[in-house]
Amino acid sequence: MALKWGIVGAGRISQDFVTAVKTLPESDHKVLAVAGRNKENVQRFAKQLDIERTYDDYGKLAADNDIDIVYIGNLNTQHFESAKLMLEHGKHVLCEKPFTMNEKQTTKLTQIAKERKLFLAEAVWSRSFPAYKKLKELMESGELGDVLFCSVNFGFPLQHVDRLTSKDFGGGAILDLGVYILQFQQWVFRGLKPLEVAVSGHKNGAGTDESAGVVLTYPEGKMAVVSTSARVALPNEGLVVGTKGSAKLPKFWCPTELITDEKSYEWPLPESPLPFLHVNSAGLSYEAEEARQCIKNGLIENPSITHQESIELARLMDLVRKQLGVVFPEDSQDF
């Protein structure tokens, strides 16, 4: 039986997600409904993507008993309440990154999911790509030797985009782009906790961060150097270095290739008759299928990005923001 999806938010990332899901067999996935605050946008979205049900209220989608799982692709500041609403109505949830605005909100969501025995995952789609699986294989097999260093950078000129600058929208390079670089080094040094985290960066006139650099020192001589910018385009690649060799991921956030000292690997993306708005968005289908497999097997979290890892990611972003003096109203929220 197909996993029946509801979509929260009728924006660009939601459009790409639905388009990607449509590359999967209809016997496995069906997008049933979409909800958003703007009725005209929602109806246009549904018509374009052939979605039969539309709602101009998230609560109405939450009450739709035909929906199994909800993909949340609205604004950062709306993630927590949207995910909480869906979980409380018995829906599984795949929520875009950043999962929430901070560690407290993320922890609360994971508690609700555990209590209700519902699948909940942060949509760190990068980890669902075959290139990430291959990198993990190379590290665990010892082919790279003892991995001691990784670096990654991620930047685009985005200061003209309100979603990236406005405090009301949960803006800033850290939450929007930084989650990618932090999850990458977390994937490389999975299971380890940093001994020290050094942070530097700049804020813009709106009081959100426009750039950040972070050095994370780990036990046994391991270190990660990561950087992000919402002012300039960076090389946007990840590098892992071990005592026996190195591996590089071009377009590390959605990689279709992996390059080692000795060999290169490539994975073609699923083909779609519909266009995508962002680079390599067909790869969003990987995380949708991982969600289906997890639910099918009775899991409430994705082994590729566990609840604890999402909590740790939120904690790191909180730390980086604190060092740069970026504070959001949600930071004073208590549960």
N, C-alpha and C positions, 0 to 999 in steps of 0.2 A: 504494500500500500504506500502511496506517495506521501512524503512529508509535506504538510500543507503550511505554507508561509504567509505571514502577515508582514507588511512593511510599514515602519514608522518613519515618516519623513519622505517628502517627494522631491528631494534635491538631487544633485549630480551623482553622489556616491551611491545613493539608493537606486538610481537609474542604472548605473553600471552593475550593481549587485544583481538586480533582477535580470538584466541582459545576460549576465554570466550564468545565472541559475538556469536560464532557458537553453543553455548549451548541454544541460544534463538531461537524462531520460525523463520523460513525463511520468513514467511509472515510479520514479524515485522522488521527484520534486514537483510541486505545483505552487505557484504564487497565486494566492486566493484573494488577497485584499491589500489595500494601501490606505493609510490614514495620514492626514496633515492638517495644519491650521488654516491653510488657504484652500477653500473649496475648489476654485477654478484650477489652481495648480494641480491638485490631487486628481481631478477629473481628466485633465490633459495628460497627466502622467499615466493614468490607468488606460486611457484610450490608446496612447502611443505604444504601451507595452502589453496590451490585451489582458488587463486585469479586471475581473468581473465585479468586484465590490469596492466601493469607495466610502471613506468615512472622514468627516471634518472634525472629528473628536477622537482622541486616543482611547478614551474610555469605551467608545462604541466598538473599536477594534478589539479591545481587551475582553469585551463581553461576547465576542463572536466565538461560539463553541466549536465551530468547524476548524478553527486555526490551531495548529500544533505548536508552532514556533514563530517568534517575532524577531525580525531583523531591525535593529534600531540604528538609523542613520541620520538623525536630526542633530541639532547643535550640541556642542560639548556640555553646556550648562543644563541641557534637557535630558541627558543620558540617564542620570540616576533616577529621577522621578519616573521616566518612561519605563525603564527596566523594572523598577520596583512595582509599578502598576501592573505590568504584564505578568510578573512572577506571582503577584497576589491574586491574579485571575487564572492561575494554573497553566500559564504558557511557558514553554522553554524560551530562552533568550540568547541571541547572538548580538552583542552590542559593539558598535564601532569604537575604536580607540580614539582618544583616551577613554577608558572604561567609564570613569567618572571624573570629578574635579579633584579628588584627593584620596588619600588612603582610608580615611574614615568612611567615606561613602562606598568605596570599593569593598571594604570589609563587611559593611552592612548588607550589601547585595549578596555576597557569598553566603552570609549567614541565612538569609531568607531562602536562597536556593537549596541549601542543605536541609533546612527545616521542612521544606515542601517537596524535597526529592525531585527537583527540576534541573534540567540541564541549563547551565549558564556559562557563557564564554566571552572573553574579550576578543574582538575580531582582529587579532594580529595575523592577518592573512599571510604575511611573509613566511611564517613557519610552516604553512601548508604547502608551499612550493616544493617540487622535487629537488631543487637545488639545495634547500635547507636540509632536507633529509639526507642528501648525499654528503653535505658538509659534516653533518653529525656522524655519518658512517666513517668518513675519513679520520675524524678526530678520535672516535672510539676505537678504531682498528689500530691506531698507533702509526698510521702511515705518515702523519705530519710530525710524529715524535711528541715530545712534551710541549703542549701549546702554552707559550709564555706571554704572547702579545696579540692584541687585536686593536684595530683602529677602524673607524667608520665616520663618514661625514654625510650630512644631508642638508641641502639648502636650495631655496628658490627665492627670487624676488617677489615677495608677497605682502609688502607693507601697504599696498593699495587695497587689500582685501579685508573688509571689516571683520570677518570671521577670525582673522589672524591677529588683529590688533585690539579689538574692543574687549574690555573687561566684562561687559554684559553678555558677550558671546563666549566667554571662556577662552579668549585669544592668547596669543603668544607662541613663540617658536617651540618652547619646551613641550607644551601639551599637544600641539599639532604635529610637529616634526620630531621633537626630542624623544617621544615615546618609541619611535622607530630605532633610533641609534642606541637607546638604552636597552631595548629588548634584544638587539643584535649582540651586544657584549654579554648580556645575560645568557643568551643561547650558547655562546662560546664557552663561558665559564659557569655553565649550568650547575646548580647545587652549591656553589661557593658564595660566601658573603664578603663584600668588600671590607678591607681593614680601614681604608681611608678614602674619602671622596673630596677632591679639590675642584672648586667651581670658579669660573670667571665668565663675564659676559656683559651685555649692554641692554638697557631698556630703551623704549621709544617714548615719544611724547605722551602717549596714551597710558603709560605706566605698565605696559606689558613688555615681556622680553622679546627682543628682536634677534638676539644671537646668544649662544652659550657654548662654552667649552668645558669638558669634564674629564678629569683623570681619575680613574678608579684603580686603586692598588689592592691586589688580592694576595692571599697566602702563597707561599712557595715561589716567589719571584714573578708572579703573573700580574699583568697590567693591561688596562684598556684606556685608550685615548679617543674620545668621541667629541664631535662638534656639530653644531647646527646653526643655520642662519636663515632668517626670513627676509634678508636684504639682498643677498647675492646667490647665484647658482654655484653650487659646489660640485666636485667630481661625483659625489653620490655613489660611492662604492665601499664595500667592506673588505677588510684584509685580516687574515688570520695567519699567524706565524708560529711555527713550532721548531723544535730542535732538528727536525729532519726535512722540513719543507714548509711551503706556504700555500695558501689558497685565497683566491680573490673572487668576490661576487660583484660584478658590474650590476648597476641598478639593484642594489642589495635589498631594497624594500619589496621588489617584485621580480626577482632574478629568473632569467631563463637560461643562464649559463653559469658555469663554475670553472675557474681556471686555476690549475695547480702548476707547479714547476715542471711537471712532466707531461701533463695531459689537460685537455679541455673537454667539458661536457656541455651538451645542449639539450633542452627539452622544449618542443613546440607547444604553444598554447592551444587550448581548445578553439575551434573555429566557430564564429558566430555570423549569421546573416545580418545582424543588427550592429550598428556602429557603437563604439565605446567612447567615453568622454576623457578617460585618463589612460595613461600608459599601462599596458599589460593587464588591464582590468578583467580580461577573460579568466585570469588566475583566481578571481574571487570565487569561482566555482569550486576550487579546491577546498576552501574553508566551509562552504555550504555542504559539500559531501562529507567532510570530516564531522560536521555537526550531526548529519543524518546517521553516520556510523556510530557515533557516541550514544545517541538516543536509542538506536536499535539495540545496542549492547548494555543499556541500562546505566550509562555513566552520567554523572551530573557535572562533569568538567571535561575539558579537552586535554588529553595528555601532552599535546603540543604547547599549550599555554594554560597551566593549571591555575586554580584560584589563588594559591599561595604566590605564584609568580606574578600574577596581576596585582596582588597586594604589594609585593616588593617593588614592582615597577612604579606604582602610585607613590610609594614611600620615597623612592629615588627622585621622582619628579617634584614631590613636595620639598625635598631637601634642596634641590637645585633652585627652585623658585624662591625658597627662603633665603638662600645665599645672595640672590639677585634682588631681593626685596619686592617680589611680585606676590601680592596677596589678593585673594578673591573672597567675596562674602561667604561662600560655602565653607571656607576654612574655619569659621567660627561656629559652624553648625555642630550640634551634639545630638547623640541618639540615646 
